[in-house]
Amino acid sequence: MTELRQNAAARTGRPLAVLSVGEAMVEMSPADEPSLWRLGFAGDTLNTAWYLRRLLPSDRAIGFMSRIGVSPFSDGMRKFIEAAGLDVTHISRDPAAEVGLYAIHLTGGERSFSYWRGQSAARGLADDGTALDRAFAAADWIYLSGITLAILPPAGRDRLLASLARARENGARVAFDPNLRPRLWADAATMRGTVERAAALADEMLPSFDDEHGQFGDPDPQATIDRYLAAGARQVVVKAGGEPVRFGGADGTGCVDELRREAPVDTTAAGDSFNAGYLAARLAGHGVADAIRAGHAVSRQVIRQRGALVEIDGGSVI
C-alpha cells in the first residue's frame, strides 16, 4: 500500500480521491406499512460512493459521474447526491432522457428487484470521450462496476475502457466490481468478454463468488482469483456473502476466515458497502486482510437496516 500512497501524494493536483462512475436510479423500497413505499435514490456505484463519503475524512473528495435528465426527479437526484457530500461536477444532463427506477422486493431479508431503466439517461454517460478523459484525469482512483459497462451501448463501452486505460497510464488507479447481471447484457459472451477487458485495467478487483460461479463456472474462489489475475488484474478479493474471503495478487494472498455472520434484515447494497469499507481502508494505508475486515464491518451494519443507503458508524471501522 505504500506505493499507492506515494502515487496519490505525487498527484496532489487532482481534486478527487475517488470518482465513482455509473447509474443512479430512483429507488422504491418497502415501507413498514403494507402497500406503502419509500422513495429514495440509489445505484451500485452511487451506493459505494455514498458510503466512502462516510468513511473517509472530509479532505478526501469523493465524486460521482453519471448522466441524468432534466425533470424534477433528476433535479431531486442531483440535489440528493450533492447533499450527501459528493462532488457532482461530472454529472451531465440529457434533455431527451430520464433517470431509471427500480423497486425492492424483500423475502426474509433477501431481495429481488423490478426495473424500469430502458430509457435511462445514464446510458449516455460515455458518449463524450473528452468529458470522460477530463473526469478521469481529476481522480486518484476510479471506481466502476459491470453494471456501469452493461448499460452502455458497445461504442460507449469501448470509449469508457479506452479512457480508463489512458487515465491508468497517467497514474490513476482503478477499482472494479464485475457485479454480473446477465439480463443487462445482449448475451453471456459479450458480458464475459467485456468484464475481462475491464479486469485487465483493475488495480483492485472485487467480484462476488456466487456471480462468478454462476456466469463463469468457477469451481471455487481461488479459480476466480486465478482467472482475473491471468486477465491482468493486480489484486483480487472474492466476496462470499459472509463466508471466508479469499484474496490474491501483488499485495498479498490469503484468506480472512474469522468474519462474524449477521442475520440480514435487507441485503440491498451489501456488496456495495463492503467495497466502500474495503477501498476506504486501502486508501487509509491498510493491507488487504485488514481492508477485508473493514469492508465486512461496514456491510454488517448495512444489512441490519432496510434500504440501500443507511446510516453507519464509520469511525468504528477505519
Buried (B, 14 or more C-beta within 10 A) or exposed (E): BEEBEEBBEEBEEBEBBBBBBBBBBBBBBBEEEEEEEEEBBBBBBBBBBBBBBBBBEEEBBBBBBBBBBBBEBBEBBBEBBEEBBBBBBBBBEBEEBBBBBBBBEBEEBEBEEEBBBEEBBBBBBBBBBEBBBEBBBBBBBBBBBBBBBBBBEEEBBBBBBBBBBBBBEEEBBBBBBBBBBEEBBEEEEBBBEBBBBBBBBBBBBBBBBEBBBEBBEBEEBBBBBBBBBEBBBBBBBBBBBBEEBBBBBEBEBEBBEEBEEBEBBBBBBBBBBBBBBBBBBBBBEBEBBBBBBBBBBBBBBBBBBBBBBBEBEBEEBB
